[in-house]
Amino acid sequence: MAVTLADAAQAYGSSKTEQNLTRLFMMLSPLLEEMPMRKISGRVYRYAEEVTLPSVGWRPVYGSWAESSGAVVQKSENLFILGGEVKIDPFIVETDDGADFENRAVQIKLKQQAISNEFDRAVLEGDDRTNPDNMVGLRRRLSGSQVIVQSTTGAALTLAALDQLIDAVPFPDDQKRLYMNRTLRRKVKTLVDAVGGSILISENRPTFGTQPMRYAGIPIRIMERSGDASTILDFDEDPGDAGLDTASVYCIAWGYDAVHGFWNGKKPLSYDENPPDASLNQYVLRWESYIGMAIRHPRAAARLRGILNA
């Protein structure tokens, strides 16, 4: 059974506040909501990726076997530090009736939204060339047959390309998810309606009760920032013609044999609320999570790019 970040928070001694914040972290992140998590030792997660299976065959009676071993590649992933802090002047906290609780609650909610948004962005579009301190995302990692191009100059989404994307991730349907912006989700429904099909509402709800649409048995999850409702997967990518006008769709298989997260530290997400600093006249609310992502199979995720809003 896969362990979520909320499961880990409960199992590893997080306070009630930290457990609630961890659940909120997951509720605001379509990726973290379903990402299996694994606790590691140290700062680096090391694993073996299968490359080639050993050969087998048939032997005659009294015949001998030819030795053959499979090939694996040793890989490693680093932990990264995700979080932030909020500083509140005691004057703001203490001068109005109930403002201390209201102000803290508002600031906590806003910070949690920002942390969740940043995690989702990093999983999909994190780039160590622009920021070496953030997690490296799928857009940077995926290549070769795992990147399907709708058109090098941009073209409208087709169901054939979406089918090709799903087939590029040869894992069971219950492990796979499609991630896209809200506009493309509507276009998928329009395309299916046009051929006399139907988009199904999932009966197997994710952790927090949403009911995603399914295409070809795969749930569709919308990537949308909480707060301003903008999308991480916007029509702002260059398909190859120097125009920033296309978007991508991702297919991810979740699992300890596919894509999963990992963490270390005393708790999955630590939250500290310090009393006012006499020298600075401020409360300090601080979040930190030591977290990373591993792709255990070279075909555990794929990207369909070059999609116009057309």
C-alpha positions in Angstrom: 0.0 0.0 0.0 1.4 3.4 -1.0 2.2 5.8 1.9 1.2 9.5 1.4 2.8 12.5 3.0 -0.2 12.7 5.3 0.3 9.1 6.4 4.0 9.8 7.1 3.1 12.9 9.1 0.9 10.8 11.4 3.4 8.0 11.7 6.4 10.1 12.4 5.3 12.2 15.4 4.1 15.4 13.7 2.0 17.7 15.9 -1.7 18.0 15.2 -1.0 21.4 13.6 1.7 19.9 11.4 -0.6 17.0 10.4 -3.4 19.4 9.5 -0.9 21.6 7.5 0.4 18.5 5.7 -3.1 17.5 4.7 -3.8 21.0 3.5 -0.5 20.8 1.5 -1.8 17.7 -0.2 -5.4 19.0 -0.7 -4.0 22.0 -2.6 -1.6 20.0 -4.8 -3.1 17.6 -7.4 0.4 16.0 -7.7 1.2 15.5 -4.0 -2.4 14.3 -3.3 -1.6 11.0 -5.1 2.2 10.8 -5.0 3.5 7.8 -3.0 6.2 8.9 -0.5 9.1 7.0 1.0 11.3 7.9 3.9 15.0 7.7 3.2 18.2 8.0 5.2 20.7 10.7 4.5 20.5 13.4 1.8 20.5 11.2 -1.3 18.1 8.5 -2.5 20.0 5.7 -4.4 18.3 3.0 -6.5 18.8 0.7 -9.4 17.0 1.3 -12.7 16.3 -1.7 -14.9 17.9 -1.4 -18.3 18.0 -4.8 -19.9 16.4 -8.1 -19.0 18.6 -11.3 -18.9 18.2 -13.7 -21.7 16.3 -17.0 -21.3 15.7 -20.0 -23.6 15.1 -23.7 -23.8 17.6 -26.4 -23.2 17.7 -30.0 -24.3 17.8 -32.9 -21.8 21.3 -32.9 -20.2 22.0 -29.7 -21.9 23.5 -26.7 -20.1 22.4 -23.1 -19.6 24.3 -20.1 -20.9 24.7 -17.6 -18.1 22.9 -14.3 -18.6 22.4 -11.4 -16.2 20.1 -8.4 -16.5 21.6 -4.9 -16.7 20.8 -2.1 -14.2 22.0 1.5 -13.9 22.7 2.9 -10.5 20.9 6.3 -10.1 20.6 8.8 -7.3 18.2 11.7 -6.4 18.9 14.5 -4.0 16.7 16.0 -1.3 15.7 19.6 -1.7 14.5 22.1 0.9 11.0 23.5 0.3 9.3 26.0 2.5 9.2 29.6 3.6 8.4 31.9 6.5 6.0 34.7 7.4 6.8 37.5 9.8 4.1 39.3 11.7 4.5 42.5 13.8 3.1 42.0 17.3 1.3 45.3 16.8 -0.8 43.7 14.1 -1.5 40.7 16.3 -2.3 42.3 19.5 -4.2 45.6 18.8 -7.5 44.2 17.5 -9.9 41.7 19.1 -9.3 38.3 17.6 -6.9 39.6 15.0 -4.1 37.4 16.3 -5.9 34.2 15.3 -7.4 35.7 12.1 -4.1 37.1 10.9 -2.2 33.9 11.6 -4.9 31.8 9.9 -4.9 33.9 6.8 -1.1 34.0 6.6 -0.8 30.2 7.2 -3.4 29.5 4.5 -1.7 31.8 2.0 1.7 30.3 2.6 0.4 26.8 2.3 -1.2 27.7 -1.0 2.2 29.1 -2.2 4.1 26.0 -1.1 1.7 23.7 -2.8 1.8 25.7 -6.0 5.6 25.7 -6.0 5.8 22.0 -5.4 3.5 21.3 -8.4 5.6 23.7 -10.6 8.8 22.0 -9.6 7.5 18.5 -10.3 6.5 19.5 -13.8 8.8 22.4 -14.8 11.6 22.7 -12.2 14.9 23.4 -13.9 18.3 23.3 -12.2 19.8 25.5 -14.9 17.7 28.4 -13.7 17.6 27.5 -10.0 20.0 24.7 -8.7 18.2 24.7 -5.4 14.8 23.4 -6.7 13.7 19.9 -7.7 14.3 19.0 -11.4 11.0 18.5 -13.1 9.6 16.2 -15.8 9.9 18.8 -18.6 13.7 18.9 -18.0 14.0 15.1 -17.5 11.9 13.6 -20.2 13.4 13.0 -23.6 13.3 10.6 -26.7 10.2 8.5 -27.0 8.8 10.0 -23.8 8.3 13.4 -25.4 5.5 13.4 -28.1 5.2 16.4 -30.3 1.8 17.5 -31.5 3.5 19.8 -34.0 6.9 21.6 -34.1 5.0 24.8 -35.0 2.0 24.1 -32.7 -1.3 22.3 -33.5 -4.7 21.6 -32.0 -4.9 18.7 -29.6 -6.0 15.4 -31.1 -7.3 12.2 -29.4 -4.7 10.2 -31.5 -1.9 12.2 -29.8 -3.5 11.7 -26.4 -3.7 8.0 -27.0 0.0 8.0 -28.0 0.9 9.8 -24.8 -1.0 7.2 -22.7 0.7 4.3 -24.6 4.1 5.8 -23.9 3.6 5.0 -20.2 3.1 1.2 -20.2 1.8 0.9 -16.6 -1.7 -0.2 -15.4 -4.4 2.4 -15.8 -5.0 2.6 -12.1 -1.5 4.0 -11.6 -1.7 6.6 -14.4 -3.0 10.1 -14.4 -3.3 12.8 -17.1 -2.3 16.4 -16.0 -3.4 19.4 -18.1 -4.8 22.9 -17.9 -8.6 23.5 -17.7 -8.8 24.6 -21.3 -7.4 21.4 -22.7 -9.6 19.3 -20.4 -12.6 21.0 -22.1 -11.1 20.3 -25.5 -10.7 16.6 -24.6 -14.4 16.5 -23.7 -15.3 18.3 -27.0 -13.2 15.8 -29.0 -14.7 12.8 -27.3 -18.3 14.2 -27.8 -17.6 14.7 -31.5 -16.9 11.0 -32.1 -19.9 9.9 -30.1 -18.0 8.9 -27.0 -18.4 10.1 -23.4 -16.1 11.4 -20.7 -16.7 9.4 -17.5 -16.7 10.7 -14.0 -14.3 8.7 -11.8 -16.0 6.4 -9.2 -12.7 5.9 -7.5 -12.2 9.3 -5.9 -8.8 10.6 -4.9 -7.9 11.2 -1.3 -9.9 14.4 -0.7 -13.1 13.6 -2.6 -12.7 15.3 -6.0 -14.3 13.5 -9.0 -11.9 13.8 -11.9 -13.0 13.0 -15.5 -11.5 10.0 -17.2 -10.3 9.5 -20.7 -9.6 6.0 -21.9 -9.8 4.9 -18.2 -7.2 7.5 -17.1 -8.3 10.2 -14.6 -7.7 13.8 -15.8 -6.4 16.2 -13.2 -6.4 19.9 -13.7 -3.2 21.8 -12.9 -4.3 25.1 -11.4 -2.7 27.3 -8.8 -4.8 27.8 -5.7 -5.4 31.5 -5.2 -5.5 33.2 -8.6 -6.6 30.0 -10.5 -3.9 30.5 -13.1 -2.3 27.3 -14.5 1.2 25.9 -14.3 0.6 24.3 -17.7 -0.3 27.4 -19.6 0.0 28.2 -23.3 3.4 29.7 -22.8 5.8 27.1 -24.3 7.8 27.4 -27.5 7.0 24.4 -29.8 10.1 25.1 -31.9 9.1 28.2 -33.9 10.1 30.8 -31.3 6.5 31.5 -30.4 5.3 31.1 -26.7 1.8 29.9 -27.5 1.6 26.1 -26.8 1.0 23.9 -23.8 1.8 20.4 -22.6 -0.1 17.4 -21.2 1.7 15.0 -18.9 0.9 11.3 -18.2 2.4 10.1 -14.9 2.3 6.6 -13.4 2.5 6.7 -9.6 4.1 3.9 -7.7 7.3 2.7 -6.0 8.1 1.1 -9.3 7.3 4.2 -11.3 7.3 7.8 -10.1 7.3 8.5 -6.3 8.4 11.1 -3.8 10.8 10.7 -0.9 11.6 12.7 2.2 13.9 12.8 5.3 14.0 14.7 8.5 12.2 14.3 11.8 8.9 15.1 10.1 7.6 15.3 6.5 6.7 18.9 7.0 7.9 20.9 10.0 6.1 24.1 11.2 7.5 26.4 13.8 5.9 29.4 15.4 8.4 31.5 17.3 7.4 34.1 19.9 8.2 37.8 19.1 11.8 38.6 18.6 12.6 41.5 20.9 15.2 42.9 18.6 13.1 42.6 15.4 9.6 43.1 16.9 8.0 40.2 14.9 6.5 36.8 15.1 8.2 34.2 12.8 6.1 31.4 11.2 8.4 28.9 9.4 7.7 25.9 7.1 10.3 23.4 5.9 10.1 20.1 4.1 13.1 18.0 2.9 11.6 16.4 -0.2 12.5 14.9 -3.6 11.2 12.9 -6.5 12.4 9.7 -8.2 11.5 8.2 -11.6 12.2 4.5 -11.1 11.4 3.5 -14.7 12.4 5.3 -17.9 8.8 5.0 -19.2 7.0 6.0 -16.0 6.1 9.4 -17.4 5.6 11.1 -20.7 4.9 14.5 -22.1 2.8 15.7 -25.1 3.9 19.1 -26.2 3.2 21.6 -28.9 -0.6 22.0 -28.3 -2.2 25.2 -29.4 -5.3 26.8 -27.8 -7.2 26.0 -31.0 
